[in-house]
Amino acid sequence: MKLAEKIFKSYLEPGEEIIVIFHKHPIALFSDLTRIIFFGYLLPFFLYILFPDFVLLYVLWMIITFIRLVYLVSTWYHDSIILTSGSLLDVTWTGFFHRTASRIEYPMIAGVSYEIKGFIGTILNYGTISISKMGGSEPCTLPDAMNPQKAERMIMEHQERFISTQAMHDANTLKSLLTNIIRNHMKNDA
C-alpha cells in the first residue's frame, strides 16, 4: 500500500487517506500482453535466428516493445477507483502524459451496482462496477474490475459510515451552537 500511496498521492486532498484501490482484473491484460510478447519478443528472436546481421534492429525493436509493455501495465494499474477517507476517486489513464480524475463525494453517490458477464467473468470473479451520481449525470464505471461484488459492498458500507459520522458531527455542532445561543440569551436577560 505504500507504493500505491506514493503513486496516487497527487489525487488526494490534504489529510485524505486511501482506504482501498479497486483495479481492473489482470485478465484484462491477457490479449494485449500475448500480442506484445509475440510480436515484440518472439518474432524478433526468430528473425534474428534467420537473419543475424540485423541484430541492432532487433535490439531496438525489443526496447520499443519494453516501453510498450511498461505503458500497458502502467495504464492497467492507474485505471482504478480509489476509496478514500473523504470521497471516491475515479482515475483514468490514457497515456503517460494524459490522465483524468473525477471526485465523487459520498453524499452525492446515488447507488453502486456491479455486473458480471460470461463464463470467464463468473469463474475469475471480475466485472463492471458502476457508481451512479445524484443529478442524473453519467455514471462512473470501472470495466473488468476484480471482485466487483466486494467492491460494491465496501463502497456502500463506507458511504453509510461516512454519512452517519457526518450527521453525528453536524448534530453535535448544532447542539453546541444552540447551547451557546441560549447561554448568551440568558446572560443578556440577567
MARBA-3410 file (N, C-alpha, C, O; in Angstrom, 1 decimal):
190
0.8,-1.2,0.0,0.0,0.0,0.0,0.9,1.3,0.0,0.4,2.3,-0.4 ~ 2.1,1.2,0.5,3.0,2.3,0.5,3.3,2.8,-0.9,3.3,4.0,-1.2 ~ 3.5,1.9,-1.9,3.7,2.3,-3.2,2.5,3.0,-3.8,2.6,4.0,-4.5 ~ 1.3,2.4,-3.6,0.1,3.0,-4.1,-0.1,4.4,-3.5,-0.6,5.3,-4.2 ~ 0.2,4.6,-2.2,0.0,5.9,-1.7,0.9,6.9,-2.3,0.5,8.1,-2.5
2.1,6.5,-2.7,3.0,7.4,-3.4,2.6,7.7,-4.9,2.7,8.8,-5.3 ~ 2.1,6.7,-5.5,1.6,6.8,-6.9,0.4,7.7,-7.0,0.3,8.5,-7.9 ~ -0.6,7.5,-6.1,-1.8,8.2,-6.2,-1.9,9.4,-5.3,-3.0,10.0,-5.1 ~ -0.8,9.8,-4.7,-0.7,10.9,-3.7,-1.2,12.2,-4.4,-1.9,13.0,-3.7 ~ -0.9,12.5,-5.6,-1.3,13.7,-6.3,-2.8,13.9,-6.4,-3.3,15.0,-6.6
-3.5,12.8,-6.3,-5.0,12.9,-6.5,-5.7,13.2,-5.1,-6.9,13.6,-5.1 ~ -5.0,13.1,-4.0,-5.6,13.2,-2.7,-5.6,14.6,-2.2,-4.7,15.4,-2.5 ~ -6.6,15.0,-1.4,-6.7,16.2,-0.7,-5.8,16.1,0.5,-5.5,15.0,1.0 ~ -5.4,17.3,1.1,-4.6,17.2,2.3,-5.3,16.5,3.4,-6.5,16.8,3.7 ~ -4.7,15.6,4.1,-5.3,14.9,5.2,-6.2,13.7,4.8,-6.6,12.9,5.6
-6.3,13.5,3.5,-7.2,12.4,3.0,-6.3,11.1,2.9,-5.1,11.2,2.5 ~ -6.9,10.0,3.2,-6.1,8.7,3.2,-6.8,7.7,2.3,-8.0,7.7,2.1 ~ -6.0,6.9,1.7,-6.5,5.8,0.8,-6.9,4.7,1.7,-6.2,4.2,2.5 ~ -8.1,4.2,1.5,-8.6,3.0,2.2,-8.4,1.8,1.4,-7.8,0.8,1.9 ~ -8.8,1.8,0.1,-8.6,0.7,-0.8,-8.6,1.2,-2.2,-9.3,2.2,-2.5
-7.9,0.5,-3.1,-7.9,0.8,-4.5,-8.5,-0.4,-5.3,-8.1,-1.5,-5.1 ~ -9.5,-0.1,-6.1,-10.1,-1.1,-7.0,-9.5,-1.0,-8.4,-9.6,0.0,-9.0 ~ -8.8,-2.1,-8.8,-8.2,-2.2,-10.1,-8.9,-3.1,-11.0,-9.8,-3.8,-10.6 ~ -8.6,-3.0,-12.3,-9.1,-4.0,-13.3,-8.4,-5.3,-13.0,-7.3,-5.4,-12.4 ~ -9.1,-6.4,-13.4,-8.5,-7.7,-13.2,-7.3,-7.9,-14.2,-7.4,-7.4,-15.3
-6.3,-8.6,-13.8,-5.1,-8.8,-14.7,-5.5,-9.5,-16.0,-4.8,-9.4,-17.0 ~ -6.6,-10.3,-16.0,-7.0,-11.0,-17.2,-7.3,-10.0,-18.3,-7.3,-10.3,-19.5 ~ -7.6,-8.7,-18.0,-7.9,-7.7,-19.0,-6.7,-7.4,-19.8,-6.8,-6.9,-20.9 ~ -5.5,-7.7,-19.3,-4.2,-7.5,-20.0,-3.9,-8.7,-20.9,-3.0,-8.5,-21.8 ~ -4.5,-9.8,-20.8,-4.1,-11.0,-21.4,-3.9,-10.9,-22.9,-2.9,-11.2,-23.4
-4.9,-10.4,-23.6,-4.8,-10.4,-25.1,-3.8,-9.4,-25.6,-3.0,-9.7,-26.5 ~ -3.7,-8.2,-25.0,-2.7,-7.3,-25.3,-1.3,-7.8,-25.0,-0.3,-7.6,-25.7 ~ -1.2,-8.4,-23.8,0.1,-8.9,-23.4,0.6,-10.0,-24.3,1.8,-10.0,-24.6 ~ -0.2,-11.0,-24.6,0.2,-12.0,-25.5,0.6,-11.5,-26.9,1.6,-11.9,-27.5 ~ -0.1,-10.5,-27.4,0.2,-9.9,-28.7,1.6,-9.2,-28.6,2.4,-9.3,-29.5
1.8,-8.4,-27.5,3.1,-7.7,-27.3,4.3,-8.7,-27.2,5.3,-8.5,-27.8 ~ 4.1,-9.8,-26.4,5.1,-10.8,-26.3,5.4,-11.5,-27.6,6.6,-11.7,-27.9 ~ 4.4,-11.8,-28.3,4.6,-12.5,-29.6,5.3,-11.6,-30.6,6.4,-11.9,-31.1 ~ 4.7,-10.4,-30.9,5.3,-9.6,-31.9,6.5,-8.8,-31.5,7.3,-8.3,-32.3 ~ 6.6,-8.6,-30.2,7.7,-7.8,-29.7,9.0,-8.5,-29.3,10.1,-8.0,-29.3
8.8,-9.8,-28.9,9.9,-10.6,-28.4,10.2,-11.9,-29.2,11.3,-12.1,-29.6 ~ 9.1,-12.6,-29.4,9.3,-13.9,-30.1,9.6,-13.7,-31.6,10.5,-14.4,-32.1 ~ 8.9,-12.9,-32.3,9.1,-12.6,-33.7,10.5,-12.1,-34.0,11.2,-12.6,-34.8 ~ 11.0,-11.1,-33.2,12.4,-10.6,-33.5,13.4,-11.7,-33.2,14.5,-11.8,-33.8 ~ 13.1,-12.6,-32.2,14.1,-13.6,-31.8,14.2,-14.6,-33.0,15.3,-15.0,-33.4
13.0,-15.0,-33.6,13.1,-15.9,-34.8,13.7,-15.2,-36.0,14.4,-15.9,-36.8 ~ 13.4,-13.9,-36.2,14.1,-13.2,-37.3,15.6,-13.1,-37.1,16.3,-13.2,-38.0 ~ 16.0,-13.0,-35.8,17.4,-13.0,-35.5,18.1,-14.3,-35.9,19.2,-14.3,-36.4 ~ 17.4,-15.4,-35.6,17.9,-16.7,-36.0,18.1,-16.8,-37.5,19.1,-17.4,-38.0 ~ 17.1,-16.3,-38.2,17.2,-16.4,-39.7,18.1,-15.3,-40.3,18.8,-15.6,-41.3
18.1,-14.1,-39.8,18.9,-13.0,-40.3,19.7,-12.4,-39.2,19.4,-11.3,-38.7 ~ 20.8,-12.9,-38.8,21.6,-12.4,-37.6,22.3,-11.1,-37.9,22.8,-10.5,-36.9 ~ 22.4,-10.7,-39.1,23.1,-9.4,-39.4,22.4,-8.2,-38.9,23.0,-7.1,-38.8 ~ 21.1,-8.3,-38.7,20.3,-7.1,-38.3,20.1,-7.0,-36.8,19.0,-6.7,-36.3 ~ 21.1,-7.4,-36.0,21.0,-7.5,-34.6,20.6,-6.2,-33.9,19.8,-6.1,-33.0
21.1,-5.1,-34.4,20.8,-3.7,-33.9,19.3,-3.4,-34.1,18.7,-2.8,-33.2 ~ 18.8,-3.8,-35.2,17.4,-3.6,-35.5,16.5,-4.4,-34.5,15.5,-3.9,-33.9 ~ 16.9,-5.6,-34.2,16.2,-6.5,-33.3,16.2,-5.9,-31.8,15.2,-6.0,-31.1 ~ 17.4,-5.4,-31.4,17.6,-4.9,-30.1,16.7,-3.6,-29.9,16.0,-3.5,-28.9 ~ 16.7,-2.8,-30.9,15.9,-1.6,-30.9,14.4,-2.0,-30.9,13.6,-1.3,-30.2
14.0,-3.0,-31.6,12.6,-3.5,-31.7,12.2,-3.9,-30.2,11.1,-3.6,-29.8 ~ 13.1,-4.7,-29.6,12.8,-5.1,-28.2,12.7,-4.0,-27.2,12.0,-4.1,-26.3 ~ 13.6,-3.0,-27.4,13.5,-1.8,-26.5,12.2,-1.1,-26.6,11.5,-0.7,-25.6 ~ 11.7,-0.9,-27.8,10.4,-0.3,-28.1,9.3,-1.2,-27.5,8.3,-0.6,-27.0 ~ 9.4,-2.5,-27.7,8.5,-3.4,-27.1,8.4,-3.3,-25.6,7.3,-3.3,-25.0
9.6,-3.1,-24.9,9.6,-3.0,-23.5,8.9,-1.7,-23.1,8.2,-1.7,-22.1 ~ 9.1,-0.6,-23.8,8.4,0.7,-23.5,6.9,0.5,-23.6,6.1,0.9,-22.8 ~ 6.5,-0.2,-24.7,5.1,-0.5,-24.9,4.5,-1.4,-23.7,3.4,-1.2,-23.3 ~ 5.3,-2.3,-23.3,4.9,-3.2,-22.1,4.7,-2.4,-20.9,3.8,-2.6,-20.1 ~ 5.7,-1.5,-20.6,5.6,-0.6,-19.4,4.3,0.3,-19.5,3.6,0.5,-18.5
4.1,0.8,-20.7,2.9,1.6,-20.9,1.6,0.9,-20.7,0.7,1.4,-20.0 ~ 1.5,-0.4,-21.1,0.3,-1.2,-20.9,0.1,-1.5,-19.5,-1.0,-1.4,-19.0 ~ 1.1,-1.9,-18.8,1.0,-2.2,-17.3,0.7,-0.9,-16.5,-0.1,-1.0,-15.6 ~ 1.3,0.2,-16.9,1.0,1.4,-16.2,-0.4,1.9,-16.4,-1.1,2.3,-15.4 ~ -0.9,1.8,-17.6,-2.3,2.1,-17.9,-3.2,1.2,-17.1,-4.2,1.7,-16.5
-2.9,-0.1,-17.1,-3.8,-1.0,-16.3,-3.8,-0.7,-14.8,-4.8,-0.7,-14.2 ~ -2.6,-0.4,-14.3,-2.5,-0.1,-12.8,-3.2,1.2,-12.5,-3.9,1.3,-11.4 ~ -3.1,2.2,-13.3,-3.7,3.5,-13.0,-5.2,3.7,-13.2,-5.8,4.5,-12.6 ~ -5.7,2.8,-14.1,-7.2,2.9,-14.3,-7.8,2.2,-13.1,-7.8,1.0,-13.0 ~ -8.4,3.0,-12.2,-8.8,2.5,-10.9,-9.9,3.4,-10.3,-10.1,4.5,-10.7
-10.5,2.9,-9.3,-11.4,3.6,-8.4,-10.8,3.6,-7.0,-10.5,2.5,-6.5 ~ -10.6,4.7,-6.4,-9.9,4.8,-5.1,-10.9,5.2,-4.1,-11.6,6.2,-4.2 ~ -11.1,4.4,-3.1,-11.9,4.6,-1.9,-11.1,5.3,-0.9,-10.1,4.8,-0.4 ~ -11.4,6.6,-0.6,-10.6,7.4,0.4,-11.4,7.7,1.6,-12.6,7.4,1.7 ~ -10.8,8.3,2.5,-11.5,8.7,3.8,-12.5,9.8,3.5,-13.4,10.1,4.4
-12.3,10.6,2.4,-13.2,11.7,2.2,-14.1,11.6,1.0,-15.1,12.3,1.0 ~ -13.8,10.8,0.0,-14.6,10.7,-1.2,-14.1,9.5,-2.0,-13.3,8.7,-1.6 ~ -14.7,9.4,-3.2,-14.4,8.3,-4.1,-13.7,9.0,-5.3,-14.2,10.0,-5.8 ~ -12.6,8.4,-5.8,-11.9,9.0,-6.9,-11.9,8.0,-8.1,-11.6,6.8,-7.9 ~ -12.3,8.5,-9.3,-12.2,7.7,-10.5,-11.1,8.2,-11.3,-11.1,9.3,-11.8
-10.0,7.4,-11.4,-8.8,7.7,-12.1,-8.7,7.0,-13.4,-8.9,5.7,-13.5 ~ -8.5,7.7,-14.5,-8.4,7.1,-15.8,-7.1,7.6,-16.5,-6.9,8.8,-16.6 ~ -6.3,6.6,-16.9,-5.0,6.9,-17.6,-5.2,6.6,-19.1,-5.6,5.5,-19.4 ~ -4.9,7.5,-19.9,-4.9,7.2,-21.4,-3.5,7.4,-22.0,-3.3,7.4,-23.2 ~ -2.5,7.6,-21.1,-1.1,7.7,-21.6,-0.2,8.3,-20.5,-0.7,8.7,-19.4
1.1,8.3,-20.8,2.0,8.8,-19.8,1.7,10.3,-19.4,1.9,10.7,-18.3 ~ 1.2,11.0,-20.4,1.0,12.4,-20.2,-0.4,12.9,-20.3,-0.7,14.0,-20.5 ~ -1.4,11.9,-20.2,-2.8,12.2,-20.3,-3.5,11.4,-19.2,-3.6,10.1,-19.4 ~ -4.1,12.0,-18.3,-4.9,11.3,-17.2,-6.0,12.2,-16.8,-6.0,13.4,-16.8 ~ -7.1,11.6,-16.3,-8.2,12.3,-15.8,-8.6,11.7,-14.5,-8.4,10.5,-14.2
-9.2,12.5,-13.6,-9.6,12.0,-12.3,-10.9,12.8,-12.0,-10.9,14.0,-12.2 ~ -11.9,12.1,-11.5,-13.1,12.8,-11.0,-13.4,12.3,-9.6,-13.2,11.2,-9.2 ~ -13.8,13.3,-8.8,-14.0,13.0,-7.4,-15.5,13.0,-7.2,-16.3,13.8,-7.7 ~ -16.0,12.0,-6.5,-17.4,11.8,-6.1,-17.5,11.8,-4.6,-17.0,10.9,-3.9 ~ -18.1,12.9,-4.1,-18.3,13.0,-2.7,-19.3,11.9,-2.2,-20.3,11.6,-3.0
-19.2,11.3,-1.0,-20.0,10.3,-0.6,-21.5,10.6,-0.5,-22.4,9.8,-0.9 ~ -21.9,11.8,-0.1,-23.3,12.2,-0.1,-23.9,12.3,-1.6,-25.1,12.2,-1.7 ~ -23.0,12.4,-2.6,-23.5,12.5,-3.9,-23.7,11.2,-4.6,-24.1,11.1,-5.8 ~ -23.3,10.1,-4.0,-23.5,8.8,-4.6,-24.9,8.3,-4.4,-25.4,8.2,-3.3 ~ -25.6,8.1,-5.6,-27.0,7.6,-5.6,-27.0,6.1,-5.4,-28.0,5.6,-4.9
-26.1,5.4,-5.9,-26.1,4.0,-5.9,-24.9,3.4,-6.5,-24.2,4.0,-7.3 ~ -24.6,2.1,-6.1,-23.5,1.4,-6.7,-24.0,0.0,-7.1,-24.7,-0.6,-6.4 ~ -23.6,-0.4,-8.3,-24.0,-1.7,-8.9,-22.8,-2.3,-9.5,-21.8,-1.7,-9.8 ~ -23.0,-3.6,-9.8,-21.9,-4.4,-10.5,-22.6,-5.4,-11.4,-23.8,-5.7,-11.3 ~ -21.8,-5.8,-12.4,-22.3,-6.7,-13.4,-21.2,-7.7,-13.7,-20.1,-7.2,-14.1
-21.5,-8.9,-13.7,-20.5,-10.0,-14.1,-21.1,-10.7,-15.3,-22.2,-11.2,-15.2 ~ -20.4,-10.7,-16.4,-20.9,-11.3,-17.6,-20.0,-12.5,-18.0,-18.8,-12.5,-17.8 ~ -20.6,-13.5,-18.5,-19.9,-14.6,-19.1,-19.4,-15.6,-18.2,-19.3,-15.4,-17.0 ~ -18.9,-16.7,-18.8,-18.3,-17.8,-18.0,-17.0,-17.5,-17.4,-16.8,-17.7,-16.2 ~ -16.1,-16.8,-18.1,-14.8,-16.4,-17.6,-15.0,-15.4,-16.5,-14.3,-15.5,-15.5
-15.8,-14.4,-16.7,-16.1,-13.4,-15.7,-16.6,-14.0,-14.4,-16.2,-13.6,-13.3 ~ -17.5,-15.0,-14.5,-18.0,-15.7,-13.3,-16.9,-16.5,-12.6,-16.8,-16.5,-11.4 ~ -16.2,-17.3,-13.4,-15.1,-18.1,-12.8,-14.0,-17.3,-12.2,-13.6,-17.6,-11.0 ~ -13.6,-16.2,-12.9,-12.5,-15.4,-12.3,-12.9,-14.3,-11.5,-12.1,-13.5,-10.9 ~ -14.2,-14.1,-11.3,-14.9,-13.1,-10.5,-14.4,-11.7,-10.9,-13.8,-11.0,-10.1
-14.7,-11.3,-12.1,-14.5,-9.9,-12.5,-15.7,-9.4,-13.3,-16.4,-10.2,-13.9 ~ -15.9,-8.1,-13.3,-17.0,-7.5,-14.0,-16.9,-6.0,-13.9,-15.9,-5.4,-13.6 ~ -18.0,-5.3,-14.2,-18.1,-3.9,-14.2,-18.7,-3.3,-13.0,-19.8,-3.8,-12.5 ~ -18.0,-2.3,-12.4,-18.6,-1.6,-11.2,-19.1,-0.3,-11.8,-18.4,0.4,-12.5 ~ -20.4,0.1,-11.4,-21.0,1.3,-11.9,-21.4,2.1,-10.6,-22.0,1.6,-9.7
-21.0,3.4,-10.6,-21.4,4.3,-9.5,-22.2,5.4,-10.0,-21.8,6.2,-10.8 ~ -23.5,5.4,-9.6,-24.5,6.4,-10.1,-24.4,7.6,-9.2,-24.3,7.5,-7.9 ~ -24.4,8.8,-9.8,-24.3,10.0,-9.0,-25.6,10.7,-9.0,-26.4,10.6,-10.0 ~ -25.9,11.5,-8.0,-27.1,12.2,-7.9,-27.1,13.3,-9.0,-26.0,13.8,-9.3 ~ -28.2,13.7,-9.5,-28.3,14.7,-10.5,-28.4,14.1,-11.9,-28.4,14.9,-12.9
-28.4,12.8,-12.0,-28.6,12.1,-13.3,-27.4,12.2,-14.3,-27.6,11.9,-15.5 ~ -26.2,12.6,-13.8,-25.1,12.6,-14.7,-24.6,11.2,-15.0,-25.1,10.2,-14.5 ~ -23.7,11.1,-16.0,-23.2,9.8,-16.4,-22.6,9.1,-15.3,-21.8,9.7,-14.5 ~ -22.9,7.8,-15.1,-22.3,7.0,-14.0,-20.8,6.8,-14.2,-20.3,6.8,-15.4 ~ -20.1,6.6,-13.2,-18.7,6.3,-13.2,-18.5,4.8,-13.2,-19.2,4.1,-12.4
-17.8,4.3,-14.2,-17.6,2.8,-14.3,-16.2,2.4,-14.3,-15.3,3.1,-14.8 ~ -16.0,1.2,-13.9,-14.7,0.5,-14.0,-14.9,-0.8,-14.6,-15.3,-1.8,-13.9 ~ -14.6,-1.0,-15.9,-14.9,-2.3,-16.5,-13.8,-3.3,-16.1,-12.7,-2.9,-15.7 ~ -14.1,-4.6,-16.1,-13.2,-5.7,-15.8,-12.6,-5.6,-14.4,-11.4,-5.9,-14.2 ~ -13.3,-5.0,-13.4,-12.8,-4.9,-12.1,-12.7,-6.2,-11.4,-13.6,-7.1,-11.5
-11.7,-6.3,-10.5,-11.6,-7.5,-9.7,-12.6,-7.5,-8.6,-12.8,-6.5,-7.9 ~ -13.2,-8.6,-8.4,-14.2,-8.9,-7.3,-15.2,-7.7,-7.1,-15.2,-7.0,-6.1 ~ -16.0,-7.5,-8.2,-16.9,-6.3,-8.1,-18.0,-6.3,-7.0,-18.4,-5.3,-6.5 ~ -18.4,-7.5,-6.6,-19.4,-7.6,-5.5,-18.8,-7.1,-4.2,-19.4,-6.3,-3.5 ~ -17.5,-7.5,-3.9,-16.9,-7.0,-2.7,-16.7,-5.5,-2.8,-16.8,-4.8,-1.8
-16.3,-5.0,-4.0,-16.1,-3.5,-4.1,-17.3,-2.8,-3.9,-17.3,-1.8,-3.2 ~ -18.4,-3.3,-4.5,-19.7,-2.6,-4.3,-20.1,-2.5,-2.8,-20.6,-1.5,-2.3 ~ -19.9,-3.6,-2.1,-20.3,-3.7,-0.7,-19.4,-2.7,0.1,-19.9,-2.1,1.0 ~ -18.1,-2.7,-0.2,-17.2,-1.8,0.6,-17.5,-0.3,0.3,-17.5,0.5,1.3 ~ -17.8,0.0,-0.9,-18.2,1.4,-1.2,-19.5,1.8,-0.5,-19.5,2.9,0.1
-20.5,0.9,-0.5,-21.7,1.2,0.2,-21.5,1.3,1.7,-22.1,2.2,2.3 ~ -20.8,0.4,2.3,-20.5,0.4,3.7,-19.8,1.7,4.1,-20.1,2.3,5.1 ~ -18.8,2.1,3.3,-18.0,3.3,3.7,-18.9,4.5,3.5,-18.7,5.5,4.3 ~ -19.7,4.5,2.5,-20.6,5.7,2.3,-21.5,5.8,3.5,-21.7,6.9,4.0 ~ -22.1,4.7,3.9,-23.0,4.8,5.0,-22.3,5.2,6.3,-22.8,6.1,7.1
-21.1,4.7,6.5,-20.3,5.1,7.7,-20.0,6.6,7.7,-20.0,7.3,8.7 ~ -19.6,7.1,6.5,-19.2,8.5,6.3,-20.4,9.4,6.6,-20.2,10.4,7.3 ~ -21.5,9.0,6.0,-22.7,9.9,6.1,-23.2,9.9,7.6,-23.6,11.0,8.1 ~ -23.2,8.7,8.3,-23.6,8.7,9.7,-22.7,9.5,10.6,-23.1,10.2,11.5 ~ -21.4,9.4,10.3,-20.4,10.2,11.1,-20.6,11.7,10.8,-20.5,12.5,11.8
-20.8,12.0,9.6,-21.0,13.4,9.2,-22.3,13.9,9.9,-22.3,15.1,10.4 ~ -23.4,13.1,9.9,-24.6,13.5,10.5,-24.4,13.7,12.0,-25.0,14.7,12.6 ~ -23.6,12.8,12.7,-23.4,12.9,14.1,-22.6,14.2,14.4,-22.8,14.9,15.4 ~ -21.6,14.5,13.5,-20.8,15.7,13.7,-21.7,17.0,13.5,-21.5,17.9,14.3 ~ -22.5,17.0,12.5,-23.4,18.1,12.3,-24.4,18.3,13.5,-24.7,19.4,13.9
-24.9,17.2,14.0,-25.8,17.2,15.2,-25.1,17.8,16.4,-25.6,18.6,17.1 ~ -23.8,17.4,16.6,-23.1,17.9,17.8,-22.8,19.4,17.6,-22.8,20.2,18.5 ~ -22.5,19.8,16.3,-22.2,21.2,16.1,-23.4,22.0,16.3,-23.4,23.1,16.9 ~ -24.6,21.6,15.8,-25.9,22.3,16.0,-26.2,22.4,17.5,-26.6,23.4,18.0 ~ -26.0,21.3,18.2,-26.2,21.3,19.7,-25.4,22.3,20.4,-25.9,23.0,21.2
-24.1,22.4,20.0,-23.2,23.3,20.6,-23.6,24.7,20.3,-23.5,25.6,21.1 ~ -24.0,25.0,19.0,-24.4,26.3,18.6,-25.6,26.7,19.4,-25.7,27.9,19.8 ~ -26.6,25.9,19.5,-27.9,26.2,20.2,-27.6,26.5,21.7,-28.2,27.4,22.3 ~ -26.7,25.7,22.3,-26.3,25.9,23.7,-25.7,27.2,23.9,-26.0,27.9,24.9 ~ -24.8,27.6,23.0,-24.1,29.0,23.1,-25.2,30.1,22.9,-25.1,31.1,23.6
-26.1,29.9,22.0,-27.2,30.9,21.8,-28.0,31.1,23.1,-28.3,32.2,23.5 ~ -28.4,30.0,23.7,-29.2,30.0,24.9,-28.4,30.7,26.1,-29.0,31.5,26.8 ~ -27.1,30.3,26.2,-26.3,30.9,27.3,-26.2,32.4,27.1,-26.3,33.1,28.0 ~ -25.9,32.8,25.8,-25.8,34.2,25.6,-27.1,34.9,25.8,-27.1,36.1,26.4 ~ -28.2,34.3,25.5,-29.5,34.9,25.7,-29.8,35.1,27.2,-30.4,36.1,27.7
-29.4,34.0,28.0,-29.7,34.0,29.4,-28.8,35.1,30.1,-29.2,35.7,31.1 ~ -27.5,35.3,29.6,-26.6,36.3,30.2,-27.2,37.7,29.9,-27.1,38.5,30.8 ~ -27.7,37.9,28.7,-28.3,39.2,28.4,-29.5,39.5,29.2,-29.8,40.7,29.5 ~ -30.3,38.5,29.5,-31.5,38.8,30.3,-31.3,39.0,31.8,-32.0,39.7,32.5 ~ -30.1,38.5,32.3,-29.8,38.6,33.7,-29.2,40.0,34.1,-28.9,40.2,35.2
END
